Structures are given as C-alpha cells and as structure tokens.
Amino acid sequence: MSASLPRWLSSRPPSAAVEITARRVTVAVVARQGGSRVVSAHASEPLPPGAVEPGLNASNVHDPAALTAAIRAALEKVSPRPRRVGLVLPDSVAKLSLVRFDKIPARAQDLDQLIRWQIRKAAPFKIEDAQLSWVPGSVIPGGGREYVVTVARRDIVESYERACERAGAYAGIVDLASVNLINAVLAGHAGSADAADWMLVHVAFDYSTLAVVRGTDLIFFRSRAAERDEDLTDLVHQTAMYHEDRLGGGGFSRVVLAGASSSRGAEEGERLRRSLEERVGTRIEPLDFRGTVALRDRIVAGPELLDSLAPSIGVILREQVA
C-alpha cells in the first residue's frame, strides 16, 4: 500500500478480508498460484434491514447477533476458513481529512500532537474517544507537508471488530472502503513512475465518495450521503473543475468508477457510468482488479461481482503497492 493512504493498524497483510456495508457482508480470499495472485474463494451474506447503519457519530451496529451470524456464515463458505482478516468499513464511519502544515516539527511526538490539535477542532466527538491514524501525504514546496488523517469513534470501530471476533475472525487491519479501492487501482500500477492525476468515483449503497490521487498521493477526498444521479454527475464535474482551478491539475489521466454495479445492479451501474462520461467529457472506466488478481476459471466475473470484491482485494494488496 502507498505510504500516502491511511491505516489504523500496521501489521503483515492478511490473505483474506471482510467488508461490511449496510446491506451485506462480503468475504474474499487471495492465494498464490505459481507467480500469480488469484481470488481463491469469496462469499457474501445479506444483512437484515437496519441491522447495520453506518454513521460517524451514532451507534452503527443495531443487531450484533445478526451481523455476527452473517460474518460467520460468509466465512464458513470459504476454504480454508480464515482466522485473520482485513476489515473494510464504509467511508461514512470515519472522517478522512487532508491536513497541511507549512512547517513540520522535528519530533514525531510533537507532530502527532499538532495533528490531533488540528483534528480536534473539526471532529464531532471528543478526540479522547477517537481512534486516529495519520500518514504523510504530498510534499509542499518550502519544507511543508500534507497529512492524510483518519478519525473515527473508537466504540464504533470496536463494535465491528467485536462482531468479527464473535464470528471467529481477528481483524488485524481496519480500513475504509474507498481507501482500498484506491489501493486496488494502485496495485495494478505498482512500480510505475506515472505521476498523473486520476479520480475515483465510489458509489456505495448509502453514500458516494470522490477522491483524486496524484501519483500515489491522495490530494482530494470528499464523501457525502447518497444522492440523485444528477447531483452526483454535477459533483463529479465540480470536482474536475476544482482540480483544474485549485489543485493545479491539467485533466485526469483516468476516471475510475467503483461500486455502482454492486449497489444498483449492472444495468443501472452502466447507465450511471455513461451519464458521468457525458457530463465530464472523458472516458469513465469501471474498476477491474483482474490485471493484478485473477479470478479462477469457475468464477464468473460479472460487473457486480468485480465491484463487490474490489474493496476486499484492495485491503489484501495494500502492503504490496510500490
């Protein structure tokens, strides 16, 4: 994974991942076959309506037993049954910010305190009750730097972790869906010297996220509640204009759409892709991780499956992005 993207726990990457959304639990396992990586198994289990309601500052897991049962059922469908997993959560459970400092303290401890002081002003809960992670981002000319900071209520993150533990899996890594979609894209370009800017458009069940990446540095991130397609296309267009006017961009090398098919169905996802393409005036490509991780021959790779597996694939690959 790029050092410019956030993590909550640093440890060796897992070979399996669990993604939890408001509607379902998805499990993916990646194995080595010769010199290649393949999705060796995957499973998905639906969640009862209202069992999980992702949010930044309110209880998320309303039916712990149902969530635990869904995770357990999905894990039991893959073999070998994973005991250690990466856990992928909706973007809406955390606040991801880009924090800029013109001067950087010499001591890491002082920098950490400075970041916490800055985030304290914007967080809708006490920073003492938060789980906070930060990593270096873009270098600013003159000695400054931007930092990618993720903050979430500790009790909310722990409610998801407990459900995994009760289902028999330890979450060694916890991260956000869009961050790992970025990981999945970057993994396909590992070792590339291309520093061109590109945009991710992530359409989930209950929110949408736009992210702009320069090389491997995240330079823009915005997540908001689900909205009409017309509003989303306008927001994508506005982001493209902001990128050109305020971020020194000269257009995107690519625009990647993720999640539309799994959250809306393949037909509606394709309709949205075409609508975005017309509004932005550039090709919109669906996220396809198969250049990095193959699917076994017996797995039918429809757009809904690719969308649903991509966040889990991203968290598994995160440590292997150059």
C-alpha positions as CSV (number, residue, x, y, z in Angstrom):
1,M,0.0,0.0,0.0
2,S,1.1,3.5,-0.7
3,A,2.5,5.3,2.3
4,S,0.1,8.2,1.5
5,L,-3.0,6.3,2.4
6,P,-4.2,5.7,6.0
7,R,-4.2,2.6,8.1
8,W,-5.3,2.0,11.7
9,L,-3.1,-0.9,12.4
10,S,0.3,-1.8,11.0
11,S,1.0,-5.5,10.6
12,R,1.6,-8.0,7.8
13,P,-1.2,-8.1,5.2
14,P,-3.8,-10.8,5.5
15,S,-4.8,-13.2,2.7
16,A,-8.5,-12.7,3.5
17,A,-10.7,-9.7,4.0
18,V,-14.2,-9.0,5.3
19,E,-16.2,-6.0,4.0
20,I,-19.2,-4.8,6.0
21,T,-21.8,-2.5,4.4
22,A,-25.3,-1.5,5.4
23,R,-26.7,-4.4,3.3
24,R,-24.3,-7.2,3.3
25,V,-21.0,-8.9,4.4
26,T,-18.5,-9.9,1.8
27,V,-15.5,-12.2,2.3
28,A,-12.7,-12.6,-0.2
29,V,-9.6,-14.8,-0.1
30,V,-6.5,-14.3,-2.3
31,A,-4.0,-17.1,-2.8
32,R,-0.7,-17.5,-4.7
33,Q,-0.7,-19.8,-7.7
34,G,2.7,-20.0,-9.2
35,G,3.8,-16.4,-9.6
36,S,0.3,-15.0,-9.7
37,R,-2.4,-14.0,-7.2
38,V,-5.9,-15.4,-7.6
39,V,-9.2,-14.9,-5.8
40,S,-9.4,-18.5,-4.4
41,A,-12.7,-18.1,-2.7
42,H,-15.4,-15.5,-2.0
43,A,-18.8,-15.3,-0.3
44,S,-21.5,-12.8,0.5
45,E,-24.3,-12.8,3.1
46,P,-27.2,-10.3,3.2
47,L,-27.9,-8.3,6.4
48,P,-31.4,-7.7,7.7
49,P,-32.6,-4.1,7.1
50,G,-31.5,-1.9,10.0
51,A,-29.0,-4.3,11.4
52,V,-26.1,-2.1,10.5
53,E,-26.5,1.7,9.8
54,P,-23.0,3.2,9.1
55,G,-22.5,6.6,10.5
56,L,-19.9,8.9,12.0
57,N,-21.4,9.8,15.4
58,A,-24.1,7.4,16.3
59,S,-24.4,3.7,17.0
60,N,-23.8,1.6,13.9
61,V,-24.4,-2.0,14.8
62,H,-28.0,-2.3,16.0
63,D,-28.2,-6.1,15.7
64,P,-24.9,-7.5,16.8
65,A,-26.2,-11.1,16.6
66,A,-27.3,-10.7,13.0
67,L,-24.0,-9.1,12.0
68,T,-22.0,-11.8,13.7
69,A,-24.2,-14.5,12.1
70,A,-23.7,-13.0,8.6
71,I,-19.9,-12.8,9.1
72,R,-19.8,-16.4,10.4
73,A,-21.9,-17.7,7.5
74,A,-19.8,-15.9,4.9
75,L,-16.5,-17.2,6.5
76,E,-17.8,-20.8,6.6
77,K,-18.4,-20.7,2.8
78,V,-14.7,-20.2,2.0
79,S,-12.0,-22.7,2.5
80,P,-9.7,-22.8,4.3
81,R,-11.7,-20.7,6.8
82,P,-9.7,-17.6,7.5
83,R,-8.9,-16.7,11.2
84,R,-7.2,-13.4,10.5
85,V,-8.7,-10.9,8.1
86,G,-8.6,-7.3,7.0
87,L,-11.7,-5.5,7.9
88,V,-13.2,-2.9,5.4
89,L,-15.8,-0.5,6.7
90,P,-17.9,2.1,4.9
91,D,-16.4,5.6,4.4
92,S,-19.3,7.0,6.4
93,V,-18.0,5.6,9.7
94,A,-14.9,7.9,9.7
95,K,-13.8,11.3,8.8
96,L,-10.8,11.5,6.4
97,S,-9.1,14.8,6.2
98,L,-6.1,16.3,4.4
99,V,-4.2,18.5,6.9
100,R,-1.5,20.8,5.7
101,F,1.4,22.3,7.7
102,D,3.9,24.8,6.2
103,K,6.5,23.8,8.9
104,I,6.9,20.3,10.3
105,P,8.0,19.7,14.0
106,A,11.3,17.8,14.2
107,R,9.9,15.3,16.8
108,A,7.3,12.8,15.7
109,Q,5.6,13.2,19.1
110,D,5.2,16.9,18.5
111,L,3.8,16.3,15.0
112,D,1.3,13.8,16.4
113,Q,0.1,16.4,19.0
114,L,-0.2,19.1,16.3
115,I,-2.3,16.8,14.1
116,R,-4.6,15.9,17.0
117,W,-5.0,19.5,17.9
118,Q,-5.9,20.4,14.3
119,I,-8.4,17.5,14.0
120,R,-9.9,18.2,17.4
121,K,-11.4,21.4,16.0
122,A,-13.3,19.6,13.2
123,A,-14.3,16.2,14.8
124,P,-17.9,16.0,16.0
125,F,-16.8,14.0,19.1
126,K,-14.1,14.1,21.7
127,I,-10.7,13.3,20.3
128,E,-10.0,11.3,23.5
129,D,-12.8,9.0,22.4
130,A,-11.4,8.6,18.9
131,Q,-9.3,6.2,17.0
132,L,-7.0,8.4,14.9
133,S,-4.4,7.5,12.2
134,W,-2.3,9.7,10.1
135,V,0.3,9.2,7.4
136,P,2.4,11.6,5.3
137,G,0.9,12.9,2.1
138,S,2.0,15.3,-0.6
139,V,5.2,17.3,-0.1
140,I,4.7,21.1,-0.1
141,P,7.4,23.2,-1.7
142,G,9.4,25.1,1.0
143,G,9.5,22.2,3.5
144,G,5.9,21.7,4.4
145,R,3.7,18.6,4.0
146,E,0.2,17.4,3.8
147,Y,-1.0,14.6,6.0
148,V,-3.8,12.1,5.4
149,V,-5.7,11.8,8.7
150,T,-8.5,9.3,9.5
151,V,-10.5,9.7,12.7
152,A,-13.5,7.6,14.0
153,R,-15.2,7.0,17.3
154,R,-13.4,4.2,19.0
155,D,-16.6,2.5,20.2
156,I,-18.0,2.4,16.7
157,V,-14.9,0.7,15.2
158,E,-14.8,-1.7,18.1
159,S,-18.5,-2.7,17.5
160,Y,-17.5,-4.0,14.1
161,E,-14.3,-5.7,15.4
162,R,-16.3,-7.5,18.1
163,A,-18.7,-8.9,15.6
164,C,-15.7,-10.3,13.7
165,E,-14.2,-11.8,16.8
166,R,-17.5,-13.4,17.8
167,A,-17.6,-15.0,14.3
168,G,-14.2,-16.4,14.8
169,A,-12.0,-14.0,12.9
170,Y,-9.5,-11.4,14.2
171,A,-9.4,-8.1,12.3
172,G,-5.7,-7.3,12.1
173,I,-6.2,-4.3,9.8
174,V,-9.2,-1.9,9.8
175,D,-9.6,0.5,6.9
176,L,-12.1,2.3,4.7
177,A,-13.7,1.1,1.5
178,S,-12.6,4.0,-0.8
179,V,-9.1,3.9,0.5
180,N,-8.9,0.2,-0.5
181,L,-10.5,0.9,-3.9
182,I,-7.6,3.3,-4.4
183,N,-5.2,0.5,-3.2
184,A,-6.7,-1.8,-5.8
185,V,-6.1,0.7,-8.6
186,L,-2.6,1.5,-7.4
187,A,-1.7,-2.2,-7.1
188,G,-2.3,-2.5,-10.8
189,H,0.3,0.2,-11.5
190,A,2.9,-0.9,-8.9
191,G,6.4,0.2,-10.0
192,S,5.0,2.7,-12.4
193,A,6.6,6.1,-12.4
194,D,3.4,7.7,-13.7
195,A,2.6,10.7,-11.5
196,A,-0.5,11.8,-13.5
197,D,-3.7,12.7,-11.6
198,W,-6.7,10.4,-11.6
199,M,-10.1,10.3,-10.0
200,L,-12.0,7.6,-8.2
201,V,-15.8,7.8,-8.1
202,H,-17.1,5.4,-5.5
203,V,-20.9,4.8,-5.4
204,A,-22.0,2.8,-2.3
205,F,-25.5,1.9,-1.1
206,D,-25.8,4.9,1.2
207,Y,-23.0,7.3,0.2
208,S,-20.7,8.4,-2.6
209,T,-17.0,9.4,-2.4
210,L,-14.8,11.2,-4.8
211,A,-11.0,11.0,-4.5
212,V,-8.2,12.5,-6.5
213,V,-4.8,10.8,-6.5
214,R,-1.6,12.4,-7.8
215,G,0.8,9.5,-8.4
216,T,0.3,7.7,-5.1
217,D,-0.6,10.8,-3.1
218,L,-4.2,11.4,-2.1
219,I,-4.8,15.1,-2.8
220,F,-8.6,15.4,-2.6
221,F,-11.3,13.4,-0.7
222,R,-14.9,14.1,-0.3
223,S,-17.7,11.7,0.9
224,R,-21.3,12.5,1.3
225,A,-24.7,10.8,1.7
226,A,-26.2,9.1,-1.3
227,E,-27.8,11.5,-3.7
228,R,-29.6,11.6,-7.1
229,D,-27.6,10.6,-10.1
230,E,-28.0,14.2,-11.5
231,D,-26.4,15.6,-8.3
232,L,-23.6,13.1,-8.4
233,T,-22.7,13.9,-12.0
234,D,-22.7,17.6,-11.1
235,L,-20.5,16.9,-8.1
236,V,-18.0,15.0,-10.3
237,H,-18.0,17.8,-12.8
238,Q,-17.4,20.4,-10.0
239,T,-14.6,18.3,-8.6
240,A,-12.9,18.2,-12.0
241,M,-13.2,22.0,-12.2
242,Y,-11.8,22.4,-8.6
243,H,-8.9,20.0,-9.6
244,E,-8.1,22.3,-12.5
245,D,-8.5,25.6,-10.8
246,R,-7.2,24.9,-7.2
247,L,-5.1,21.8,-7.4
248,G,-3.0,22.6,-10.4
249,G,-4.4,19.8,-12.4
250,G,-4.5,19.6,-16.2
251,G,-7.2,17.0,-16.6
252,F,-7.3,13.4,-15.4
253,S,-5.3,10.6,-16.9
254,R,-8.2,8.3,-15.9
255,V,-11.5,8.3,-14.1
256,V,-12.4,5.1,-12.3
257,L,-16.0,4.2,-11.2
258,A,-16.4,1.6,-8.5
259,G,-19.4,0.3,-6.6
260,A,-22.2,1.3,-9.0
261,S,-23.0,-2.2,-10.2
262,S,-22.9,-3.8,-6.8
263,S,-25.0,-1.1,-5.2
264,R,-27.5,-0.5,-8.0
265,G,-27.3,-3.5,-10.3
266,A,-25.3,-3.9,-13.5
267,E,-27.8,-2.2,-15.8
268,E,-28.2,0.9,-13.6
269,G,-24.5,1.0,-12.9
270,E,-23.8,1.1,-16.6
271,R,-26.4,3.8,-17.1
272,L,-24.7,5.9,-14.4
273,R,-21.2,5.3,-16.0
274,R,-22.5,6.7,-19.3
275,S,-24.1,9.7,-17.7
276,L,-20.9,10.5,-15.9
277,E,-19.0,10.1,-19.1
278,E,-21.2,12.6,-20.9
279,R,-21.0,15.1,-18.1
280,V,-17.3,15.0,-17.5
281,G,-16.4,14.6,-21.2
282,T,-13.9,11.9,-20.6
283,R,-13.9,8.1,-20.6
284,I,-15.1,6.6,-17.3
285,E,-13.8,3.1,-16.7
286,P,-15.1,0.5,-14.2
287,L,-12.6,-0.7,-11.6
288,D,-11.2,-4.0,-12.7
289,F,-8.6,-5.6,-10.5
290,R,-8.0,-8.6,-12.7
291,G,-4.8,-7.2,-14.0
292,T,-3.4,-7.8,-10.5
293,V,-5.5,-10.6,-9.0
294,A,-7.1,-13.1,-11.4
295,L,-10.3,-15.0,-10.9
296,R,-10.3,-18.7,-11.0
297,D,-11.9,-20.1,-14.2
298,R,-15.1,-21.3,-12.5
299,I,-15.8,-17.8,-11.1
300,V,-18.0,-15.8,-13.4
301,A,-16.7,-12.2,-13.5
302,G,-19.7,-10.0,-13.9
303,P,-19.6,-6.3,-13.1
304,E,-21.5,-6.8,-9.8
305,L,-19.0,-9.4,-8.6
306,L,-16.0,-7.2,-9.5
307,D,-17.5,-4.3,-7.7
308,S,-18.4,-6.2,-4.6
309,L,-14.9,-7.8,-4.3
310,A,-12.8,-4.7,-5.1
311,P,-12.6,-3.2,-1.5
312,S,-11.6,-6.5,0.0
313,I,-9.0,-7.1,-2.7
314,G,-7.6,-3.6,-2.1
315,V,-7.0,-4.2,1.7
316,I,-5.3,-7.6,0.9
317,L,-3.0,-5.9,-1.6
318,R,-2.3,-2.8,0.4
319,E,1.2,-3.7,1.6
320,Q,2.3,-4.7,-1.9
321,V,1.7,-1.4,-3.6
322,A,5.1,0.1,-4.5
